[in-house]
Amino acid sequence: MQELTASRFRSRNAADADHIAIWLADFESALHTSDRAELASLFAEECHWRDRLAFTWTITARRGATAIVDTLIIVQPQIHAREFEVARNRTSPREVTRAGVGVIEAIFGFETAVGRGFGVVRLLAAHPDKAWMLMTSLSELKRPNALQSNPERSRQP
């Protein structure tokens, strides 16, 4: 039986939740292995990422797969983002139109070395293996002194 997490097995007829679950699994796998090419393949030609503290410890915006991947590759060894999954008790993944673009939109949760976060991903409805927009946000710290435990992070503005 083939694994659901591999993008090449994705069907355009898959349910919205399946597309999101597959993309999140592929994203986590590429982050874990620091696979630059695989990470880049998960984003559309025109794409955007906004991070609010979860990965970069600042409010950071990136445009384009190269800029997004460069940042993710740099921060992942310290952040250890993992356990990406569709958020429970939130709006289910659904197809919507945002800024005139048809997307499959979902809210997801994840963990890092120091906290838990949530995010929103918008996959292109016409190409559900490509993210058009990604937002990540830190929502809670696992321990109160998490910032002090890494002197490099505490020095960032």
C-alpha distance (Angstrom), angle and dihedral (degrees) to the residues before:
residue distance angle dihedral
M1 . . .
Q2 3.82 . .
E3 3.77 121.0 .
L4 3.77 117.3 -107.6
T5 3.81 91.6 -141.1
A6 3.79 97.6 70.8
S7 3.81 112.6 95.8
R8 3.77 94.1 -147.3
F9 3.83 89.6 67.5
R10 3.80 93.9 53.6
S11 3.77 116.6 121.9
R12 3.79 123.1 -151.2
N13 3.82 85.4 -133.0
A14 3.80 93.6 60.8
A15 3.78 116.7 118.2
D16 3.80 118.3 -97.5
A17 3.81 90.8 -109.3
D18 3.82 90.4 52.7
H19 3.81 92.2 52.6
I20 3.79 90.3 51.2
A21 3.81 94.5 45.2
I22 3.80 91.2 50.1
W23 3.81 92.9 47.3
L24 3.81 92.4 48.8
A25 3.82 91.2 49.0
D26 3.81 91.3 48.5
F27 3.81 90.2 46.9
E28 3.80 92.5 50.6
S29 3.80 91.9 46.9
A30 3.82 92.8 50.1
L31 3.82 90.8 47.0
H32 3.81 91.4 49.4
T33 3.81 93.1 51.6
S34 3.84 94.7 36.9
D35 3.80 87.2 -127.9
R36 3.79 102.9 172.6
A37 3.82 95.1 -171.6
E38 3.80 93.7 48.0
L39 3.81 92.0 48.0
A40 3.80 91.2 49.4
S41 3.81 90.9 49.4
L42 3.81 89.4 60.3
F43 3.82 93.3 63.9
A44 3.79 130.9 72.8
E45 3.79 120.9 -119.7
E46 3.80 89.0 -102.2
C47 3.78 107.6 40.8
H48 3.78 141.1 146.7
W49 3.80 137.7 -155.1
R50 3.76 127.4 -168.9
D51 3.77 118.2 -172.9
R52 3.79 123.1 -167.1
L53 3.80 106.0 -164.0
A54 3.83 97.5 -56.5
F55 3.80 98.6 101.5
T56 3.80 106.1 6.4
W57 3.83 104.3 29.8
T58 3.81 87.7 -127.6
I59 3.77 136.9 66.1
T60 3.78 100.6 -85.0
A61 3.78 132.3 177.9
R62 3.78 125.0 -165.5
R63 3.79 129.4 -177.1
G64 3.78 123.5 -160.3
A65 3.78 131.3 23.0
T66 3.81 94.6 -92.8
A67 3.81 93.9 55.3
I68 3.80 92.1 43.5
V69 3.79 94.2 48.2
D70 3.82 93.4 44.5
T71 3.80 90.4 55.7
L72 3.81 95.1 43.5
I73 3.82 92.1 50.2
I74 3.81 91.2 50.9
V75 3.83 97.5 47.6
Q76 3.81 103.0 34.9
P77 3.86 96.0 79.0
Q78 3.82 89.2 61.1
I79 3.80 99.8 32.6
H80 3.83 99.0 45.1
A81 3.81 93.7 -159.6
R82 3.79 111.3 -164.3
E83 3.80 147.4 141.2
F84 3.78 95.4 60.7
E85 3.79 110.4 -178.1
V86 3.77 140.3 151.2
A87 3.81 107.5 -84.2
R88 3.77 116.8 -106.9
N89 3.82 119.3 -133.5
R90 3.82 91.3 23.3
T91 3.78 132.2 101.5
S92 3.80 108.6 -62.7
P93 3.80 120.0 -115.5
R94 3.78 108.7 -80.4
E95 3.75 143.1 169.1
V96 3.81 112.6 -105.8
T97 3.78 139.9 152.8
R98 3.81 118.2 -110.9
A99 3.81 120.9 -178.9
G100 3.80 88.4 -14.0
V101 3.82 93.1 -54.0
G102 3.81 122.6 117.7
V103 3.79 108.4 -129.6
I104 3.77 142.6 164.7
E105 3.78 104.1 -126.0
A106 3.79 127.7 -162.3
I107 3.76 141.6 166.5
F108 3.79 114.3 -135.4
G109 3.77 139.5 -178.3
F110 3.80 131.0 -139.7
E111 3.79 143.0 165.8
T112 3.78 133.3 -127.2
A113 3.78 131.4 -168.6
V114 3.81 90.5 -87.8
G115 3.78 107.5 24.0
R116 3.75 153.9 -3.0
G117 3.73 126.2 -94.9
F118 3.73 145.8 177.0
G119 3.73 133.6 -143.8
V120 3.75 147.1 179.3
V121 3.76 123.5 -126.5
R122 3.78 126.0 -170.6
L123 3.78 115.2 -163.1
L124 3.77 119.2 -165.6
A125 3.81 106.5 -103.1
A126 3.81 90.0 -143.3
H127 3.84 90.9 50.4
P128 3.81 107.0 25.3
D129 3.79 92.6 -179.3
K130 3.84 90.6 65.4
A131 3.80 126.0 75.9
W132 3.78 116.9 -142.2
M133 3.79 94.8 -178.6
L134 3.78 134.3 16.8
M135 3.78 127.1 -178.6
T136 3.80 123.9 -176.9
S137 3.78 127.2 -174.7
L138 3.79 135.4 179.3
S139 3.79 108.8 -126.9
E140 3.80 103.1 175.1
L141 3.79 142.2 5.1
K142 3.79 118.7 -125.5
R143 3.79 91.7 -142.5
P144 3.81 130.1 15.9
N145 3.80 95.3 -122.1
A146 3.81 95.2 50.0
L147 3.80 93.7 117.6
Q148 3.79 93.2 51.7
S149 3.82 92.9 49.8
N150 3.81 91.2 74.3
P151 3.81 113.2 46.4
E152 3.82 92.1 -166.2
R153 3.82 91.6 60.3
S154 3.78 94.9 44.7
R155 3.81 90.4 57.0
Q156 3.79 94.8 55.7
P157 3.82 115.6 102.4
